[in-house]
Amino acid sequence: MTARDEHALEMDFAVGRHDFAAAGEVASRVKQVLRQLGIASDLVRRAAVATYEAEMNLVIHSNGGKVVLRVDSERIVVEACDLGPGIPDIELAMREGYSTASDEVREMGFGAGMGLPNMRRCSDSFKIDSSVGRGTTVTTVIYIAEPGS
């Protein structure tokens, strides 16, 4: 199976703004799918953590968006795309403990400022594209096989 193989998997999941009742469902579904595909448990765990962090960032900070899961024989890609508001300072947003979450969100136990750093830590490749007023796309890649093997 290659990235162009007809057997590659792609799924997308809508995530609503401030939908705390459904928060975590996408990560659970991704974990279930990866297990069914026979992906190694350490890779499943990394993908599930990255997906959960992405999903929570969409719930807490965005105007809604989606998480896209792509899997082929070489990689697991988790892409979180939102509808804004965008990240004005990506370097600052990547600092552990930095958060723009509201006091209300923090009182619920979220918004500790570890989402993006945890996603990066779980990734073999990590990228953020953001434009203020337009939105953000965060891409996490976890290699199943060494590239080129």
Residue, then its C-alpha position, 0 to 999 in steps of 0.5 A: m500500500t502506498a500513498r497513491d494505493e487505492h487501499a490507503l485510508e482517509m477519514d474526516f471528522a467534524v469538530g464543533r466549537h466548544d462542543f465539550a460533550a463530544a470532545g475526545e470522540v474523534a481520538s477514540r475513533v482514530k485509535q479504534v481504526l488504527r488498531q483494526l488496521g493492525i498498527a503497532s500499539d506505540l504508534v496507535r498511542r502516539a496518533a491518539v494523543a496527537t489527535y486528542e490534542a488537535e481535537m481539543n484545540l479545535v473545541i477550545h480555540s477555533n470556530g470549528g473545523k475537522v480532523v482528517l486521518r490518512v493512513d497508508s503503508e508508510r505513515i499515519v497523518v493527522e491533520a486538524c483544519d479550523l475555520g479561524p481565528g488563526i494563531p497570531d504568534i506560532e512560536l509563542a503558541m508552541r511554548e509549553g504552558y502558554s494558553t489563550a484558553s478562557d478562565e471557564v475552559r481552564e476551570m473545566g480542566f482544559g487549556a493548560g498550554m500543552g496541546l501543540p507541544n504534545m502534538r509535536r512530541c508525538s510526531d515524526s514530522f509536525k507542521i503548522d500553517s496559520s493565517v489570522g482571520r482565516g484559520t489554522t492547519v496543524t499536520t502531524v505525521i507518524y511513520i509506520a515504516e522508515p521513509g524509503s524502506 
